[in-house]
Amino acid sequence: MGLRTGAERTSMRTLNLKDIPTPCYVMDEAALEKNLQVLDRVQRESGCKILMALKGFAMFRLFPLIAQTLQGVAASSLHEARLGLEEFGKQVHLFAPAYKDSEFPELLTCSDHIIFNSFSQWNRFKGTVQKASKKVACGIRVNPEHSEVAVPIYDPCGPFSRLGVTRHNFAEENLEGISGLHFHNLCELNAHSLARTLTAFEKRFGEFIPGMNWVNFGGGHHITREDYDVDLLVELIVRFRDRYPGKEVFLEPGEAIALNTGVLVASVLDVVRNQMDIAILDTSAAAHMPDVLEMPYRPSVIGAGKAGELEHTYRLGGMTCLAGDVIGDYSFSQPLSVGSKVVFLDMAHYTMVKNNTFNGVGLPSIAILRRGGHLDIIRTFGYEDYRNRLS
């Protein structure tokens, strides 16, 4: 969800920067297919079903390609559930910390699985589920009380977490109608973290698994990262399914689908000096890549090094009036000037789904670099996109 560890590679093999109106997110179709091949291997060898978490990546123009491999989507709101139903066309699994009475009937029509964050929510909506003409599988999210994530804002199992039912509060007398359990405590982590989490999950909730039809291992599995232990992941799932025969296992990564598949191309608007050289870009950390400030983290830039590593060092700043709209300090072998292009790596996930129009700054265009090398600009944004969010 934004840790961005080691995203140094790119497969923008034939990208001609002169062709790109900036700022612009560019997705590489071939790189996406490479990730899908890894995920397909996990499904084939382990027997699990992988869903795409829309909170991480929701570029629906690419859903037909992704749906050839993955089994559906994981949604966290009515709008995500509708997008999954209408554009992905396969299973929709829904989880939110709480549901609104006014939205729940429509959520039922959009979803195949609905996961409740508490037994009070389950008891509130159970009657509506049972009366619905559509059969929906219902589950409970549990909190294994085992932390693996170092950054507190992304740790679902941290102290006083509002996400999931702890064992102490698990109301087993209310399980009638519940067919699955869900846990999620990872963020950009390797399979070893899942191994430790499974131990904690089974220690606290293992007695209830035989009575379930499915278990959802949540997201945060960085499966397509180069150093990810895919063999261990497959082994963990196979062993779990051997321990609990007949149980379906779901994974719902978001970032792993789009990891290292896209870039954000920006242009230099001005170069100013205040004790160091500062390049002001036509993009923004605050508006176009919020995780840079939220984490915070320093995204990689094609052809750039750390400050002082190459001959010319610049602080790259955004175009909003926020004083802290700074992306980071970078060095280049050639000086930057007005019109120079700067390409930020790994900008497909948690960018388009989180960007905003702060200061009225325009949203980046969205493009796809097709397999044959053709750049397909599929969406541009203008004043109406800003105005229509306001009143």
C-alpha positions as CSV (number, residue, x, y, z in Angstrom):
1,M,0.0,0.0,0.0
2,G,2.8,2.4,-0.7
3,L,6.0,1.0,0.9
4,R,7.6,0.7,-2.6
5,T,10.7,-1.3,-1.7
6,G,13.2,-1.8,-4.5
7,A,11.0,-0.9,-7.5
8,E,14.0,-0.2,-9.8
9,R,13.1,-1.9,-13.0
10,T,10.9,-0.8,-15.9
11,S,9.8,-2.5,-19.1
12,M,8.9,0.7,-20.9
13,R,11.0,-0.7,-23.7
14,T,9.9,1.5,-26.7
15,L,8.5,4.5,-24.9
16,N,9.2,7.7,-26.8
17,L,8.9,10.5,-24.3
18,K,8.3,13.1,-27.0
19,D,4.9,11.4,-27.7
20,I,3.6,11.8,-24.2
21,P,1.5,14.8,-23.1
22,T,2.5,15.4,-19.5
23,P,1.7,14.6,-16.8
24,C,0.7,11.1,-17.8
25,Y,0.4,7.7,-16.2
26,V,1.6,5.1,-18.8
27,M,0.8,1.4,-18.3
28,D,2.9,-1.3,-20.0
29,E,0.6,-4.0,-21.3
30,A,3.5,-6.5,-21.6
31,A,4.7,-5.9,-18.0
32,L,1.1,-6.5,-16.8
33,E,1.0,-9.8,-18.7
34,K,4.2,-10.9,-17.0
35,N,2.8,-10.3,-13.6
36,L,-0.4,-12.2,-14.5
37,Q,1.7,-15.2,-15.6
38,V,3.2,-15.3,-12.1
39,L,-0.2,-15.1,-10.4
40,D,-1.5,-17.8,-12.8
41,R,1.3,-20.1,-11.7
42,V,0.3,-19.6,-8.1
43,Q,-3.3,-20.5,-8.8
44,R,-2.5,-23.5,-10.9
45,E,0.1,-25.0,-8.5
46,S,-1.7,-24.2,-5.2
47,G,-5.4,-24.5,-6.2
48,C,-6.2,-21.1,-4.7
49,K,-8.2,-18.3,-6.3
50,I,-6.7,-14.9,-6.7
51,L,-8.8,-11.7,-6.7
52,M,-7.7,-8.2,-7.6
53,A,-8.1,-5.6,-4.8
54,L,-9.6,-2.6,-6.5
55,K,-8.3,-0.3,-3.7
56,G,-4.8,-0.8,-5.2
57,F,-5.5,-0.8,-8.9
58,A,-8.8,-0.2,-10.7
59,M,-7.9,0.7,-14.3
60,F,-11.0,-0.9,-15.9
61,R,-9.7,-0.5,-19.4
62,L,-7.4,-3.4,-18.6
63,F,-10.0,-5.5,-16.8
64,P,-10.6,-7.8,-19.9
65,L,-7.0,-8.7,-19.9
66,I,-6.7,-9.3,-16.2
67,A,-10.0,-11.3,-16.1
68,Q,-8.4,-13.9,-18.4
69,T,-6.3,-15.0,-15.3
70,L,-7.9,-13.8,-12.1
71,Q,-11.1,-15.0,-10.6
72,G,-12.7,-11.6,-9.7
73,V,-12.2,-8.5,-7.6
74,A,-12.1,-7.5,-4.0
75,A,-14.1,-4.4,-3.3
76,S,-14.4,-2.1,-0.3
77,S,-17.3,0.1,-1.2
78,L,-20.5,0.3,-3.2
79,H,-18.7,2.1,-6.1
80,E,-15.9,-0.5,-6.2
81,A,-18.4,-3.3,-6.1
82,R,-20.4,-1.8,-9.0
83,L,-17.2,-1.3,-11.0
84,G,-16.2,-4.9,-10.4
85,L,-19.6,-6.2,-11.4
86,E,-20.0,-4.0,-14.5
87,E,-16.5,-3.9,-15.8
88,F,-14.7,-7.1,-14.6
89,G,-17.7,-9.5,-14.9
90,K,-16.6,-12.2,-12.5
91,Q,-16.8,-12.7,-8.8
92,V,-17.1,-9.7,-6.5
93,H,-15.9,-10.1,-2.9
94,L,-16.8,-7.2,-0.6
95,F,-15.3,-6.1,2.7
96,A,-15.8,-2.7,4.5
97,P,-15.4,-1.8,8.1
98,A,-19.2,-1.0,8.2
99,Y,-22.1,-0.9,5.8
100,K,-24.8,1.8,5.4
101,D,-28.4,0.7,5.6
102,S,-29.2,2.8,2.5
103,E,-26.6,1.0,0.4
104,F,-26.8,-2.5,1.6
105,P,-29.6,-3.7,-0.7
106,E,-27.6,-2.6,-3.7
107,L,-24.4,-4.1,-2.3
108,L,-26.2,-7.5,-2.2
109,T,-27.0,-7.2,-5.9
110,C,-23.4,-6.4,-6.8
111,S,-21.6,-9.0,-4.6
112,D,-21.0,-12.7,-4.5
113,H,-19.2,-12.7,-1.1
114,I,-19.8,-10.1,1.7
115,I,-17.4,-10.1,4.6
116,F,-18.5,-8.4,7.9
117,N,-16.1,-6.6,10.2
118,S,-18.0,-7.4,13.3
119,F,-20.8,-9.7,14.6
120,S,-22.9,-6.7,15.3
121,Q,-22.8,-5.8,11.6
122,W,-23.6,-9.4,10.7
123,N,-26.5,-9.5,13.1
124,R,-27.8,-6.2,11.7
125,F,-27.9,-7.3,8.1
126,K,-28.3,-11.0,8.5
127,G,-32.1,-10.8,7.9
128,T,-31.7,-8.8,4.7
129,V,-29.2,-11.3,3.4
130,Q,-31.4,-14.3,4.2
131,K,-34.4,-12.6,2.5
132,A,-32.6,-11.6,-0.6
133,S,-33.4,-13.4,-3.9
134,K,-29.7,-13.6,-4.7
135,K,-27.6,-16.1,-2.7
136,V,-24.5,-14.4,-1.2
137,A,-21.8,-16.1,0.8
138,C,-21.1,-14.3,4.0
139,G,-17.9,-14.2,6.1
140,I,-16.4,-12.6,9.2
141,R,-13.1,-10.8,9.2
142,V,-10.9,-11.8,12.1
143,N,-7.9,-10.2,13.7
144,P,-5.1,-12.7,14.3
145,E,-3.4,-10.2,16.6
146,H,-0.1,-10.7,14.8
147,S,1.7,-7.7,13.3
148,E,4.1,-8.0,10.3
149,V,3.9,-4.4,8.9
150,A,6.4,-1.9,10.2
151,V,4.5,1.2,9.3
152,P,1.6,1.7,11.8
153,I,-0.8,3.4,9.4
154,Y,-0.8,0.2,7.3
155,D,-0.9,-2.4,10.1
156,P,-4.4,-3.9,10.5
157,C,-3.3,-5.8,13.6
158,G,-1.8,-2.9,15.5
159,P,-3.1,-1.8,19.0
160,F,-6.7,-0.8,19.1
161,S,-7.2,-1.7,15.4
162,R,-10.8,-1.3,14.2
163,L,-10.3,-4.1,11.6
164,G,-11.4,-7.6,12.4
165,V,-12.8,-9.5,15.3
166,T,-10.2,-10.6,18.0
167,R,-10.5,-14.1,19.5
168,H,-11.7,-12.6,22.8
169,N,-14.6,-11.0,21.0
170,F,-15.4,-13.8,18.6
171,A,-19.1,-14.7,19.1
172,E,-19.1,-18.4,17.9
173,E,-22.8,-18.6,18.9
174,N,-23.5,-16.2,16.0
175,L,-21.9,-18.2,13.2
176,E,-25.0,-19.6,11.7
177,G,-25.1,-18.3,8.1
178,I,-21.4,-17.6,8.1
179,S,-19.5,-19.7,5.5
180,G,-16.0,-18.1,5.6
181,L,-13.3,-16.4,7.5
182,H,-11.1,-13.5,6.3
183,F,-7.9,-12.1,7.7
184,H,-5.6,-9.4,6.3
185,N,-2.5,-8.2,8.1
186,L,0.2,-7.8,5.3
187,C,1.4,-4.9,3.2
188,E,4.1,-5.5,0.5
189,L,5.5,-8.5,2.4
190,N,7.0,-11.8,1.4
191,A,5.6,-15.3,2.0
192,H,7.6,-15.7,5.2
193,S,5.3,-13.1,6.8
194,L,2.3,-15.1,5.6
195,A,3.8,-18.3,7.2
196,R,4.0,-16.6,10.6
197,T,0.5,-15.1,10.2
198,L,-1.1,-18.5,9.4
199,T,0.4,-19.9,12.6
200,A,-1.2,-17.1,14.6
201,F,-4.5,-17.3,12.7
202,E,-4.8,-21.1,13.2
203,K,-3.8,-20.8,16.8
204,R,-6.7,-18.4,17.5
205,F,-9.3,-19.5,15.0
206,G,-8.3,-22.9,13.8
207,E,-11.2,-24.7,15.6
208,F,-13.7,-22.8,13.4
209,I,-12.1,-23.5,10.0
210,P,-13.7,-27.1,9.6
211,G,-17.1,-25.5,9.8
212,M,-16.3,-23.1,7.0
213,N,-16.4,-23.4,3.2
214,W,-13.7,-20.8,2.4
215,V,-10.9,-18.8,3.9
216,N,-9.6,-15.5,2.5
217,F,-5.9,-14.8,3.2
218,G,-6.4,-11.1,2.4
219,G,-3.9,-8.9,0.5
220,G,-0.5,-7.4,0.9
221,H,1.2,-10.4,-0.8
222,H,4.0,-8.9,-2.9
223,I,3.8,-12.0,-5.2
224,T,5.2,-10.4,-8.4
225,R,8.3,-8.8,-6.7
226,E,11.5,-10.2,-8.0
227,D,12.6,-11.6,-4.6
228,Y,9.2,-13.0,-3.6
229,D,9.3,-16.6,-2.6
230,V,6.6,-18.0,-4.8
231,D,7.5,-21.6,-4.0
232,L,6.9,-21.0,-0.3
233,L,3.6,-19.3,-1.0
234,V,2.4,-22.3,-3.0
235,E,3.6,-24.7,-0.3
236,L,1.8,-22.7,2.4
237,I,-1.5,-22.8,0.5
238,V,-1.2,-26.5,-0.4
239,R,-0.4,-27.5,3.2
240,F,-3.3,-25.4,4.4
241,R,-5.7,-27.0,2.0
242,D,-4.3,-30.5,3.0
243,R,-5.0,-29.7,6.7
244,Y,-8.5,-28.5,5.9
245,P,-9.8,-30.5,2.9
246,G,-12.4,-29.0,0.7
247,K,-11.9,-25.4,1.8
248,E,-11.5,-22.8,-0.9
249,V,-8.6,-20.4,-0.4
250,F,-8.7,-16.8,-1.7
251,L,-6.0,-14.2,-2.0
252,E,-6.7,-10.6,-2.8
253,P,-3.6,-8.7,-3.7
254,G,-3.9,-5.3,-5.3
255,E,-0.4,-4.1,-5.7
256,A,1.0,-7.4,-7.0
257,I,-1.1,-7.1,-10.1
258,A,0.2,-3.7,-11.2
259,L,3.7,-3.8,-9.5
260,N,6.3,-2.3,-11.9
261,T,3.9,-2.0,-14.7
262,G,3.5,1.7,-15.0
263,V,5.3,5.1,-14.9
264,L,4.3,8.7,-14.4
265,V,5.9,11.0,-17.0
266,A,6.3,14.7,-16.0
267,S,7.9,17.7,-17.5
268,V,10.1,20.4,-15.9
269,L,8.3,23.8,-15.8
270,D,11.0,25.9,-14.1
271,V,14.3,25.6,-12.3
272,V,14.8,27.9,-9.3
273,R,17.5,28.1,-6.7
274,N,17.4,28.4,-2.9
275,Q,20.7,27.0,-1.5
276,M,20.2,24.2,-4.1
277,D,18.7,23.7,-7.5
278,I,14.9,23.0,-7.4
279,A,13.1,21.7,-10.5
280,I,9.3,22.4,-10.4
281,L,7.4,19.8,-12.3
282,D,3.9,19.7,-13.9
283,T,3.0,16.9,-11.5
284,S,2.5,16.8,-7.8
285,A,3.3,14.5,-4.9
286,A,0.3,15.7,-3.0
287,A,-2.2,15.4,-5.9
288,H,-0.8,12.7,-8.2
289,M,1.2,10.3,-6.0
290,P,-0.1,10.8,-2.5
291,D,1.8,7.8,-1.0
292,V,5.1,9.8,-1.5
293,L,3.9,12.0,1.4
294,E,1.7,9.6,3.2
295,M,4.3,6.9,3.8
296,P,6.6,8.8,3.1
297,Y,8.9,7.3,0.4
298,R,11.2,8.4,-2.4
299,P,10.1,7.0,-5.8
300,S,12.8,5.9,-8.3
301,V,13.4,8.0,-11.4
302,I,14.7,6.6,-14.7
303,G,18.3,7.7,-15.2
304,A,18.6,9.4,-11.8
305,G,20.7,8.7,-8.7
306,K,20.7,9.8,-5.1
307,A,21.6,13.4,-4.3
308,G,25.2,14.0,-5.1
309,E,25.7,10.6,-6.8
310,L,25.7,12.2,-10.4
311,E,26.9,15.6,-11.5
312,H,23.7,17.6,-11.3
313,T,21.5,17.5,-8.1
314,Y,18.0,18.8,-8.0
315,R,15.1,18.8,-5.5
316,L,12.0,17.7,-7.5
317,G,9.0,19.7,-6.4
318,G,5.3,19.7,-7.4
319,M,3.2,22.4,-8.8
320,T,0.8,23.0,-5.9
321,C,1.1,25.7,-3.3
322,L,1.7,23.2,-0.5
323,A,5.1,23.9,0.9
324,G,5.8,20.2,1.4
325,D,4.8,19.2,-2.1
326,V,8.3,17.8,-2.6
327,I,9.0,14.4,-4.3
328,G,12.7,14.1,-3.3
329,D,16.3,15.0,-4.1
330,Y,17.8,13.4,-7.2
331,S,21.0,13.7,-9.3
332,F,21.3,13.5,-13.1
333,S,24.2,13.2,-15.5
334,Q,22.8,16.1,-17.6
335,P,21.3,19.3,-16.3
336,L,17.5,19.7,-16.2
337,S,15.9,22.6,-18.0
338,V,12.4,23.7,-18.9
339,G,10.8,21.0,-21.0
340,S,13.0,18.1,-19.7
341,K,11.0,14.9,-19.1
342,V,11.2,13.1,-15.7
343,V,9.9,9.5,-15.5
344,F,8.9,8.1,-12.1
345,L,8.8,4.3,-11.8
346,D,6.2,2.0,-10.3
347,M,3.3,4.5,-10.6
348,A,0.5,2.2,-11.5
349,H,-0.8,1.1,-8.1
350,Y,-2.1,3.5,-5.4
351,T,-1.8,6.5,-7.7
352,M,-4.8,6.6,-10.1
353,V,-7.1,5.3,-7.3
354,K,-5.8,7.9,-4.8
355,N,-5.0,11.0,-6.8
356,N,-7.0,14.2,-6.3
357,T,-7.5,17.7,-7.7
358,F,-6.0,19.8,-4.9
359,N,-5.4,23.4,-6.0
360,G,-7.4,22.6,-9.1
361,V,-4.4,20.9,-10.5
362,G,-5.4,18.7,-13.5
363,L,-5.3,15.0,-13.2
364,P,-2.6,13.1,-15.3
365,S,-3.7,11.6,-18.5
366,I,-3.8,7.8,-18.7
367,A,-2.1,5.8,-21.5
368,I,-1.3,2.2,-22.4
369,L,1.9,1.1,-24.1
370,R,0.6,-1.7,-26.2
371,R,2.5,-5.0,-26.8
372,G,3.6,-3.8,-30.3
373,G,5.0,-0.5,-29.0
374,H,2.0,1.7,-29.8
375,L,1.2,4.4,-27.2
376,D,-2.6,4.5,-26.7
377,I,-3.8,7.6,-24.8
378,I,-7.1,6.4,-23.4
379,R,-8.2,9.2,-21.1
380,T,-7.5,12.9,-20.6
381,F,-9.0,15.1,-17.9
382,G,-10.0,18.7,-17.8
383,Y,-11.9,21.5,-15.9
384,E,-15.2,19.6,-15.8
385,D,-13.5,16.7,-13.9
386,Y,-12.4,19.2,-11.2
387,R,-15.7,21.1,-11.2
388,N,-17.9,18.1,-11.0
389,R,-16.4,17.0,-7.7
390,L,-17.5,20.3,-6.1
391,S,-20.9,22.0,-5.6
